[in-house]
Amino acid sequence: MSVVRTQSPVADYPDSPQSADGRFRNPVPRPPQGAGEMARILWDFAFNKPAGTAPATPPDVVPLTRADLDAAPDRSLFRLGHSTLLVKLRGGWWITDPVFAERAFPVQWMGPKRFHAPPIALDELPPLRGVLLSHDHYDHLDRDAVVKLAHKAEVFLAPLGVGDRLVAWGVPQAKVRQFDWWQEARIDGLRLVATPAQHFSGRGLFDAGRTLWASWVIIDPPAGDGDAGLRLFFSGDTGYFDGFREIGRRFGPFDATFMETGAYDARWAYVHMQPEETVQAHQDLGGRWLLPVHNGTFDLAMHAWDEPFERVAALASERGIALATPRMGERFDLAAPQPTRAWWRD
């Protein structure tokens, strides 16, 4: 049984434009949320959950094996759950926000429980070229997974402060790189840029804002004649803000965007987008294929578990947007995308 651990130390980053008085902030201040409003939200979560926030039976998952991954061609993508994506680029595997825990919570005997098992066990993953992290909330930063990946992954790319947590957990310092917004790395010919997001951070009662949050741009330049290259965007967690247009202006258009669509509510719209905002952000970015994430794995809101898929699918159809909703574990070909089926209706 897991226990609550003392929060790992995090350095100050006073030179960051996002930092003030030892805390990171969004450019537009977060609307105040009183203790009474927070208490009502927690009360609703505990006692007023509507029916359907979790599926009656586990969603359909395509089991993955190491052999499947070894045989996968470049520019293959596999969704493993929530915001965990496994992508093969230039012969190396990259994983985003790897969460394999049973529950997205500080302890594993309570809290939001997975709807489905991961398509592949953590120990069966191939060697990873890198791990890409967006922020330190429990549904995005799984300590046990990070510790187990410390020997399997060559590099961990994280926003400022999140890397400090990794090092405190035992990831070798030499493998950890930390980024402020607009900073970037070039690895194996790939260009990886930490870009803004409108969110927050913290893993305990007193460390809110001590680490930064980010989205990520991944650029795989053209490899030769006939190859146009590949531009990808991973939103992490974010509310809708004008930063999407700036990211699109600097790095777009994008061949595919992996956008947060789930765990939303009007009461916390500042930090989690409504489906209409997800689609608009995709358009702001100049995205072609929209692949919604942050859904289908954990019960983190008051909406039906399949509502994010239905709403974003309807909006994409109305606006003529190419939508991809691969099943967990199903291969999606980023080099030649094809429509996927509405598996959540099965």
N, C-alpha and C positions, 0 to 999 in steps of 0.2 A: 504494500500500500504506500502511495506517495504521501509525503508530508509537505507542509508549507515550509519553504526554505527562506533564510534571510536573503534579502535582495542583494544582488551582486553590485559592487562598487562601479560607479560611472564617473568619468572625468568631466570637468567643466570645459566648455568650448566658447569662451567669451568672444573670440574673433569671428564667430559665425554671425552673419546678418540675421539669422533666425533666432539668436539667443539673446536673452535679457534677464539679468539677475539670476543666472544659473538655470534657467528654464527655456525650452524652445517654445516658440509661438507661431501661429499662423499670421500672415500679413494682415488679414482682416480679423479683428478680435472675435472670439467665440461669444455668442450671446450668453448672458448670465443664466445659470440654472440653479435655482435655489434648492435648499435641502428638502423642502416640502415636495417639490416637483420630482426630485430624485427618489424620494420615499414612495411616491405614488407609482413611479415606473417599476420599482422593485416589488411593490405590492402586486401590481398587475402581473408581473412575471411569475410571482409565486402562486397567486390565487385566481387570477382572471384570464388565464391562457385560453384562447378560443380553440375549438376543435380543429384538427388538421395542420397544426404547426409542425408535426412530425408525420411521416408516411405510415400507413397501417402495416405495410410490409417493407422490408429493405429494398431500396432501389436496385435496378438491374446494374450489375457491375461486370465488366469483362476482365476475367483473371489474366494477369500478365506474368510471364516468366522471364528469367534472365535471357533465355534463348530468343524470345520475342524481341527484346531490346537489342540484343547483339545483332539481330538480322535487320533491324529498322534502318532505313536510309536516312541520310542527312535531312534536316528540316522536318523531322517527325516530331509531333507533339502528343503527349499522353496526359490527360487530366487525371490526377490521383485522388482529388477531393478538395472541397472548399477552395482555397487559393493556391493549392499545390499543383504545379505544372512541371512536367519533365520534358525538356526540349533538347533535341540533338542538333548541334550546330558545329560545322567544321570538324566533325569526327568526335566531338566531346559532348558529354551530357551536362546540362545545367538544370537545376531545380529551383523553383521559387517557393518561398515560405513553407518549408517542409514540416507538415504537421501529421504525425502518425499516431498521436495519443488517442486514447479511447474517449477522453473528455477534454473540451476546451476550457480548462479551469485550473486554478492553482493546485487542487488536489484531484485525485482520480476516483474518489468514492462519491462525488456529487458533482453537479454542474451539467452543462449541455453535453449529451452523449452522441456519439457518431450514429448516423443512420445506416452506415454501411462500413464494412471493412475496407482498408486500402486494397486496390487491385493487385499490389505486390508488397511483400513484406520489406521492411526497411533493410534487413540484412541481405536481401536478394538484389538490391539495386546494384547496377554496375559502378565502377569507379566514376566519380563525378569530377568534371573539370571545374565546376564552381557551384556555389550556393548563393542565391540572390535573395536578400531579405528586405522587406518593406518597412517593418516596425516591430515593436516588441510585445504586442498583445498576445494572449495565450492561444488564440485561434490562428496566429501567424508565426509565432516563435515558440516551438516545442523544445524545451530544454533537453529532454531525453533523446530526441531525434538529433539535435545538434551534437550532443556528446558522442553519439554513435557514428555520426558522419564525420567527426573530426579526423579520423584516419582514412576515410573513403574519399573525401573531397580535397582538391588541391588548393582552392581559394574560397574565402567567404567575403562577399561584398555586402556591406551593411551601412545604413545611415549612421551619423555621428552618435556615439554613445552605445548603440546596439552592439558594435564590435567589442566594446569594453566588457559587456556581459558575456560574450562568447569566450573571451580570453579568461575571464574569471571562472568559467565553467570548464576550462581545460583545453580549449582550442589553441593550438600553437600561435603565438603572436605573429609569426612570419606568414601565416596563412590568412590573416585578417586584414582587410582594407576597409577604411571608413571614409564616408563621403558626405559632404554638404551638398545642397541643391546645386545643380549645374556642373558639379565636378564629375569626372569620368575616368574610365580605365580602358586600355586597349589590350586585349588578351587574345592570342591566336588569330589576329586579324579582325576580331570582333570589337565593336565600340559599344561600351556599356556606360550609360549616363544616368546618374541619380537626378531625378527631376521633382519639382514640387508636388505636394499633395496637401489637401486641407483635412487634417485629422488631429490626433493627439496620441499620447503614449503613456506607458506606465504598467507595472506589474504588481504594484502593492498600493497601500493606502497613502504613502507619502512621497512617491517618486514620479508623480504626474509631470510630464514635460521634461524629464531629465534626459531623455533620448529623443532623437529626431525621427521623423517619419518621411517616407519618400515613395514616389512612383519610379519606374525604370523604363528607359528607352534602350532597346537592343538593336543594333545595326550590324547586319552581316553584308558587307560590301559585295559587289559583283565578283564572281569567281572566275569569269572568263567570257568568251564570246557566247552570246545568247542568254547569259544570266543577268537578270536585272537587279540581283541582290535581294535582301529581305529586311524590312523594317517592322519591328514589333514594339508594342507598348503594353506594359503591365502596370495597372493602376494602383496596386496595393489597396488600402482603404482610404476613402476620401469623400468629402462632400463635393458638390458641384461648385466650381469657381472659375474665374477667368483665366487661370493658369493653363487650362487645356488649350485655349487658342494660342497662347505663347509657345507651348510645347509643340503644337502642330506647325506653327510658323517656323520654328527653329529646326525641327527634325522630321516633320511629315512630308508627304502623306505616308500613312502606315498601311502595310499589307494586312496586318491583323492587330486588333486591340483586345487585350484580356481585361475586361472591365468589371469592376464591382457591381453586382446586381443581386442584392440580398441583405437580410438583417437590417432593413430600412424601416423607418417610422417617421411620421411628421414631427415627432417630439425630438428627434435627433437628426434631422435632415442636414444640419450643418456639417456633420461628420460622415454621413452615409447617404449616398445618392438614391433618390427615387428612380424607378425604371425610366421615366421620361427624361430625367437628367442624365442617366447612363447613356441613353441613345444620343442625346444632344452632345454630350462630351465626346462620344465616338465621332460625331460629325465635326465637332470643333477640331479634333485631331487630324481630320482628313483620313479617317479609317476606311478600309475597304471591308474586310470581314470582321464581324463583331462576335467575340466569344465571351459570354457572360460567366463570371466566376463569383466566389463568395456566396455560394448557394449549394443546396443539395446534399450537405454533409452534417451540419449542426443546426439545432433549433436555437436561434439567437435573436428572435424578434416575435412580433405578435401576428405576423401574416402567415397564411398557409404555406407549407413548405414548397409547393410547386407554383405559387403565385409569381415569383420573380421570372420563371421561365415563360409563363403564359403572358404576362404583361409585356416583357421585352420582345417576345415573338410577335405579338400583335402590333407593337409599335414599329418593329423592323419591317413587317409586311406593309404597313401603311406608308412608310417612308422609302421603301425600295432598298433596304439595307440587307446585305448578305449576312445571314446569321448562321453561326456554327454552335451546336450544342452536343458535342460528342458525349457518349456515355463515359462514366468513370472507367478508365482502362482502355478505351477505344482509341486506336491510332487516328490522328488527324494530320493530313498531309499539308503542311504549310507551303510547299512548293507548288501544289496543284489542288487548292481547296475545293471541296465538294459539299453540297448541302447534307445535313445530317437529319435524323428523324427525331420526332418529339417523344423521346423514350420515357419521360416522366408520366405520360398518359397511359402507359402499359398497365 
